[in-house]
Amino acid sequence: MHGRWSYPLCLWILLFIDNKIVVQCQKSPNIVFVFADDYGYHDIGYHGAEIATPNLDRLAAQGVKLENYYVQPICSPTRSQLMTGRYQIHTGLQHNIIWPSQPYGLPLEFPTLANFLKDQGYSTHAVGKWHLGLYKKEYTPLNRGFDTFYGYWEGGEDYYTYYNCDTFHNKTIDEGPTITRSYSPKDISSGTHDKAVQWCGYDLRDMDRPVTNMNGTYSTHLYTKKAIDVINQARIAEKPFFLYLAYQAVHSPMEVPLKYLTPYANIQNKNRRIYAVMISHLYIMAENLFLGMTSCMDEGVGNVTQALKDAGLWDNTIFIFSTDNGGEVNAGGNNWPLRGYKHTLWEGGVRGIGFVTGPLVKQQGMVSKELMHVSDWFPTIADMVGAKVNSSLKLDGVSQWPMINQGKRSEREEILHNIDILEPLLGKRLFEDTFDTRVRAAIRVGDYKLITGNPGDGKWYPPPHLLKFNQSFPDPRAPDDKNVWLFNVQEDPSEAVDLSNIYVGQVRRMLDRLQYYNSTAVPPQYPQSEPDCDPKLHGGYWGPWL
């Protein structure tokens, strides 16, 4: 890796003091990046939710809220774009997530953000969820630029036992459920689980070693503690640090300690209070869980930022918060007033919560409506630490640090949401001389967003306090073979008014852009599951089998 980038252990600045030029070395900033899993657009206090998120609200209010910020509709693609600065069509991750039984991951030829920062003299630490490949050791965090890792390699599991199951996935089309099948060993032994499940095991690692003594510790508490340990160790180190804290919360399964449920006992609408966890076609009703899980995560963020202050590191830290995709409405999440949810290409699947805060951010208490995408974090963070990214990396992301720190215009005019050629084609092709409208894809250009193929469930899911007034909402139904939508999402973020039949020229221009991006795409990876993944063959733990 060395030789690609510069190495700014400090930022040299010139000051004029008493008519003399004084050269000072300003320490490179620490970077803390927090990911919330399946955290919906409406699930934070400052977007009007009934959930109490005082720490997140306070931090966002002190920094820059990113109110035109986009992620991907599912986990692995978003995380891959954060780590590489590249669209998923350029890494082969454009179809679905990486299941733990599949032999693939984020391609090794792409250096990660952790690799980059390590080459700038940073110590690099990952806590929580990885979800970018585990079938070979080379794909796991310690081999992708991180000095330390504590967490889990696959995509979802029980919050207390760290146990999870997976089933067989075909090479071709396999959308899979959006709710992770997380069962306890008791479920498996008693047979009260989905009989399609093939393989089950534990997944909790300290560095790359299985952890066996944490059964019963709630993961949000555990990952918060481990993040604080990293901070306290960094206090005595000479290096600046990068802490990547990827919480399991608020992803299913819906589990939380009892004390976090009490504040929500008086919420009357059971659409918000009660969540149905789907296990084989049965529904287990669990009150207040999503709300409690969110409050616990918010508490964790507060504890992490307090630890930074107690360690004397807050003044030299840039703190970033992001969701990884839209909220899962089948698991308590809400994206109102946006249409759709996790897994869909509607705004509810791809518009994210994000903010940047800390004393080093010049803009305080600002709301930015400039366009930003998750792939922008790689070059943006490089800019934050005063480093230059070699053009040979061919990033799709652009630096948004001038926009965040100085209020300048975004460097981005368009966002490719995705092109997924493995999804079944829908309807009839609209034009023969440009992008095939039967293919599932979406792109944002300026104020306009174009969707083709099958974008997923396009309903609106209003929060409970609107439902009780019997308020009416637009009917999203369309002909079964409809495969083109055009929206002005700047004026119509709820995607209520389809303009595709009015602005045909705009549709064609955006189809041409999709055609261009498709010409640059690499083939999608989505290999068949391999039985050798079976945790029974590896000491009961999910991990490398090749």
Residue pairs with C-beta under 8 A, 6 or more apart in sequence:
1 111
1 115
1 118
1 119
2 119
4 111
4 119
4 390
4 392
4 393
5 116
5 119
5 120
5 387
5 388
5 389
5 390
6 120
6 387
6 388
7 119
7 120
7 121
7 387
8 28
8 120
8 121
8 385
8 386
8 387
9 28
9 120
9 121
9 239
9 240
10 25
10 26
10 27
10 28
11 25
11 26
11 27
11 28
11 386
12 23
12 24
12 25
12 26
13 23
13 24
13 25
13 26
14 21
14 22
14 23
15 21
15 22
15 23
15 24
16 22
27 240
27 316
28 120
28 121
28 122
28 240
28 385
28 386
29 240
29 316
29 317
29 318
29 358
29 360
29 384
29 385
30 234
30 240
30 241
30 242
30 243
30 308
30 313
30 316
30 317
30 318
31 117
31 122
31 240
31 241
31 242
31 243
31 317
31 318
31 320
31 381
31 384
31 385
32 242
32 243
32 245
32 304
32 308
32 317
32 318
32 319
32 320
33 82
33 242
33 243
33 244
33 245
33 320
33 322
33 377
33 381
34 245
34 246
34 247
34 301
34 304
34 319
34 320
34 321
34 322
35 79
35 82
35 128
35 129
35 244
35 245
35 246
35 247
35 322
35 323
35 324
36 247
36 249
36 250
36 297
36 321
36 322
36 323
36 324
36 353
37 75
37 129
37 246
37 247
37 248
37 249
37 250
37 251
37 323
37 324
38 250
38 251
38 252
38 323
38 324
38 325
38 326
38 327
38 328
38 331
38 333
38 342
39 250
39 294
39 323
39 324
39 327
39 333
39 353
40 323
40 326
40 327
40 328
40 329
40 333
40 334
40 335
40 341
40 348
41 47
41 323
41 326
41 327
41 334
41 335
41 336
41 338
41 347
41 348
41 351
41 352
41 353
42 48
42 49
42 327
42 334
42 335
42 336
42 337
42 338
42 463
43 49
43 51
43 250
43 294
43 327
43 333
43 334
43 353
44 51
44 53
44 56
44 57
44 60
44 353
45 51
45 52
45 53
45 54
45 56
45 57
46 53
46 56
46 57
46 60
46 61
46 65
47 353
48 463
49 334
49 463
50 267
50 272
50 291
50 463
50 464
50 465
51 291
51 294
51 295
52 263
52 295
52 298
53 294
53 295
53 298
54 298
54 302
55 298
55 299
55 301
55 302
55 305
56 298
56 301
56 321
59 301
59 305
59 319
59 321
59 355
59 357
60 321
60 355
60 357
61 365
62 357
62 364
62 365
63 319
63 355
63 356
63 357
63 358
63 361
63 363
63 364
63 365
63 366
64 355
64 356
64 357
64 361
64 363
64 366
64 367
64 368
64 404
65 354
65 355
65 366
65 367
65 368
66 352
66 354
66 355
66 356
66 368
66 372
66 404
67 367
67 368
67 369
68 368
68 369
68 370
68 371
68 372
69 322
69 351
69 352
69 353
69 354
69 372
69 373
69 374
70 350
70 351
70 352
70 371
70 372
70 373
70 374
70 415
70 417
70 444
71 78
71 322
71 323
71 324
71 325
71 326
71 350
71 351
71 352
71 373
71 374
72 78
72 81
72 88
72 324
72 325
72 350
72 374
72 417
72 418
73 325
73 326
73 342
73 343
73 344
73 345
73 349
73 350
73 417
73 418
73 456
74 96
74 97
74 178
74 325
74 342
74 343
75 97
75 129
75 131
75 155
75 324
75 325
76 93
76 96
76 97
76 98
76 131
76 132
76 155
77 88
77 93
77 94
77 97
77 418
78 324
78 325
78 374
79 129
79 130
79 131
79 132
79 246
79 324
80 86
80 88
80 91
80 93
80 106
80 132
81 87
81 88
81 373
81 374
81 375
81 396
81 397
82 113
82 322
82 374
82 375
82 377
82 378
83 106
83 110
83 112
83 113
83 114
83 132
83 144
83 378
84 91
84 106
84 110
84 111
84 112
84 113
84 375
84 378
84 395
85 113
85 375
85 376
85 377
85 378
85 379
85 389
85 393
85 395
85 396
85 397
86 110
86 375
86 394
86 395
86 396
86 397
87 375
87 396
87 416
87 517
88 94
88 418
89 416
89 418
89 419
89 517
89 518
89 520
89 521
89 522
90 396
90 520
90 521
90 522
91 106
91 107
91 110
91 522
92 104
92 107
92 522
92 523
92 524
92 525
93 106
93 524
93 525
94 418
94 419
94 420
94 421
94 422
94 521
94 524
95 420
95 421
95 422
95 423
95 524
95 525
95 526
96 174
96 175
96 176
96 526
97 131
97 155
97 176
98 104
98 105
98 131
98 132
98 133
98 155
99 154
99 155
99 166
99 169
99 176
99 529
100 134
100 153
100 154
100 155
100 164
100 166
100 199
100 203
100 533
100 542
101 166
101 167
101 168
101 169
101 198
101 199
101 529
101 530
101 533
102 135
102 169
102 526
102 527
102 528
102 529
102 530
102 533
103 135
103 136
103 527
103 530
103 533
103 545
103 546
104 133
104 135
104 525
104 526
104 527
105 132
105 133
105 134
105 135
105 136
105 139
106 112
106 132
106 133
106 139
106 144
108 138
108 139
111 145
111 393
112 144
112 145
113 145
113 242
113 377
113 378
113 381
114 124
114 126
114 141
114 144
114 145
114 146
114 242
114 244
115 144
115 145
116 145
116 378
116 382
116 387
116 389
117 124
117 145
117 242
117 381
117 385
118 124
118 145
118 147
120 385
120 387
121 239
121 240
122 239
122 240
122 241
122 242
122 385
123 147
123 234
123 237
123 239
123 240
123 241
123 242
124 145
124 146
124 147
124 148
124 241
124 242
124 244
125 146
125 147
125 148
125 149
125 230
125 241
125 242
125 243
125 244
126 141
126 146
126 148
126 149
126 150
126 151
126 244
126 246
127 149
127 150
127 151
127 223
127 226
127 227
127 230
127 243
127 244
127 245
127 246
128 150
128 151
128 152
128 219
128 223
128 244
128 245
128 246
128 247
128 248
129 151
129 152
129 155
129 246
129 247
129 248
130 140
130 141
130 149
130 151
130 152
130 153
130 154
130 246
131 153
131 154
131 155
132 139
132 144
133 139
133 140
133 153
134 140
134 153
134 154
134 542
134 543
134 544
135 530
135 533
135 544
135 545
135 546
136 544
136 546
137 143
137 208
137 544
139 544
140 149
140 153
140 208
140 544
141 149
141 153
142 148
142 149
142 207
142 208
146 244
148 207
148 230
149 205
149 206
149 207
149 208
150 205
150 206
150 207
150 223
150 226
151 204
151 205
151 223
151 226
151 246
152 162
152 203
152 204
152 205
152 248
152 542
153 203
153 205
153 542
153 543
154 164
154 166
154 203
154 542
155 180
156 164
156 180
156 182
156 248
156 251
156 252
156 253
157 163
157 164
157 180
157 182
157 202
157 203
157 248
158 164
158 182
158 183
158 184
158 253
158 255
159 218
159 219
159 220
159 248
159 253
159 255
159 256
160 215
160 216
160 217
160 218
160 219
160 255
161 184
161 185
161 202
161 215
161 216
162 202
162 203
162 204
162 211
162 214
162 215
162 219
163 182
163 183
163 184
163 185
163 200
163 201
163 202
163 203
164 180
164 181
164 182
164 183
164 200
164 201
164 202
164 203
164 542
165 181
165 182
165 183
165 188
165 193
165 194
165 197
165 198
165 199
165 200
165 201
166 181
166 197
166 198
166 199
166 200
166 529
166 533
167 181
167 194
167 196
167 197
167 198
167 199
167 529
168 196
168 198
168 528
168 529
169 176
169 526
169 528
169 529
170 528
171 526
171 527
171 528
172 422
172 526
173 422
173 423
173 424
174 526
175 343
177 278
178 328
178 330
178 331
178 342
178 343
179 252
179 253
179 277
179 278
179 328
179 330
179 331
180 251
180 252
180 253
181 193
181 194
181 197
181 279
182 252
182 253
183 193
183 197
183 200
183 279
185 200
187 193
188 197
188 200
192 279
193 279
193 280
194 279
194 280
195 280
198 529
198 531
198 534
199 531
199 533
199 534
199 535
199 536
200 535
201 534
201 535
201 536
201 538
201 540
201 541
201 542
202 210
202 535
202 540
202 541
202 542
203 541
203 542
203 543
204 210
204 211
204 214
205 211
210 539
210 541
210 543
214 222
218 255
218 256
218 257
218 296
219 247
219 248
219 249
220 247
220 248
220 249
220 293
220 296
220 297
220 300
221 257
221 296
221 300
223 245
223 247
223 248
223 300
224 299
224 300
224 303
224 304
227 243
227 245
227 304
227 307
228 303
228 304
228 307
230 241
230 243
231 243
231 304
231 307
231 308
231 311
231 313
232 307
232 311
234 241
234 243
234 311
234 313
235 311
235 312
235 313
240 316
240 385
245 304
247 297
247 300
249 293
249 294
249 296
249 297
249 300
250 290
250 293
250 294
250 297
250 331
250 332
250 333
251 328
251 331
252 277
252 328
252 331
253 277
254 275
254 277
254 286
254 289
254 290
254 293
254 331
254 332
255 289
255 293
256 289
256 292
256 293
256 296
257 292
257 296
260 288
260 291
260 292
260 293
260 295
260 296
261 287
261 288
261 289
261 291
261 292
263 291
263 292
263 295
264 273
264 288
264 291
264 292
265 288
267 273
267 288
267 291
267 464
268 464
269 464
269 465
269 467
269 468
270 287
271 464
271 467
272 290
272 291
272 332
272 334
272 463
272 464
273 287
273 288
273 291
274 285
274 286
274 287
274 288
275 285
275 286
275 289
275 290
275 331
275 332
276 283
276 284
276 285
276 330
277 283
277 284
277 286
277 331
278 330
289 332
290 331
290 332
290 333
291 332
293 332
301 321
305 314
305 319
308 314
308 317
308 319
314 358
314 359
315 359
315 360
316 359
316 360
317 358
317 360
318 356
318 357
318 358
318 360
318 361
318 384
319 356
319 357
319 358
320 354
320 355
320 356
320 377
320 381
321 353
321 354
321 355
321 356
321 357
322 352
322 353
322 354
322 374
322 377
323 352
323 353
323 354
324 352
325 342
325 343
325 349
325 350
325 352
326 333
326 335
326 338
326 340
326 341
326 342
326 344
326 348
326 349
326 350
326 351
326 352
327 333
327 334
327 335
327 341
327 342
327 348
328 341
328 342
328 343
329 335
329 341
329 342
329 461
330 341
333 341
333 342
334 461
334 463
335 341
335 347
335 348
335 349
335 351
335 461
336 460
336 461
336 462
336 463
336 466
337 460
337 462
337 493
337 494
338 346
338 347
338 348
338 351
338 460
338 493
338 494
338 495
339 346
339 347
339 348
339 458
339 459
339 460
339 476
339 494
339 495
339 496
340 346
340 347
340 348
340 349
340 455
340 456
340 457
340 458
340 459
341 348
341 349
341 457
341 461
342 349
343 349
343 456
344 455
344 456
344 457
344 458
345 417
345 418
345 440
345 441
345 442
345 451
345 455
345 456
346 451
346 455
346 456
346 457
346 458
346 495
347 449
347 489
347 493
347 494
347 495
348 461
349 456
350 417
350 442
351 493
352 374
354 372
356 404
361 404
361 405
362 405
362 406
363 404
363 405
363 406
363 407
366 407
368 403
368 404
368 407
370 400
370 403
370 409
370 410
370 412
371 410
371 412
371 413
371 415
371 444
372 400
372 403
372 410
372 412
373 397
373 412
373 415
375 395
375 396
375 397
376 397
376 398
376 399
376 400
376 412
377 397
378 389
378 395
378 397
379 389
379 395
379 397
379 398
379 399
380 397
380 399
380 400
380 401
380 404
382 388
382 389
382 399
383 399
383 401
383 402
384 401
389 395
396 416
398 411
398 412
399 411
400 410
400 411
400 412
402 408
402 411
403 409
403 410
403 411
413 445
413 446
414 443
414 444
414 445
414 446
414 513
415 443
415 444
416 443
416 514
416 517
417 441
417 442
417 443
417 444
417 449
418 440
418 441
418 442
419 439
419 440
419 441
419 514
419 517
419 518
419 521
420 439
420 440
420 441
420 453
420 524
421 439
421 518
421 521
421 524
422 524
422 526
423 439
423 440
423 453
423 454
424 454
425 436
425 438
425 439
425 453
426 438
426 440
426 453
426 454
426 481
426 483
427 437
427 438
427 481
427 482
427 483
428 438
428 481
428 483
429 436
429 437
429 438
430 437
430 483
430 484
430 507
430 511
431 437
431 508
431 511
434 508
434 511
434 512
434 514
434 515
435 441
435 452
435 511
435 512
435 514
435 515
435 518
436 452
437 452
437 453
437 483
437 484
437 511
438 452
438 453
438 483
439 452
439 453
440 452
440 453
440 454
440 455
441 451
441 452
441 453
441 514
441 518
442 449
442 450
442 451
442 452
442 455
443 449
443 450
443 510
443 513
443 514
443 517
444 489
445 509
445 510
445 513
447 488
447 489
447 490
447 491
448 486
448 487
448 488
448 489
448 499
448 503
448 506
448 510
449 486
449 487
449 489
449 495
450 484
450 485
450 486
450 500
450 507
450 510
450 511
450 514
451 484
451 485
451 486
451 487
452 483
452 484
452 511
452 514
453 483
454 483
455 485
458 476
458 478
458 495
459 476
460 473
460 474
460 476
460 494
462 471
462 473
474 496
484 500
484 507
485 495
485 498
485 500
486 498
486 499
486 500
486 503
486 506
486 507
486 510
487 495
487 497
487 498
487 499
488 497
488 499
489 495
499 506
500 507
530 545
532 545
532 546
533 542
533 545
535 541
535 542
535 543
537 545
538 544
538 545
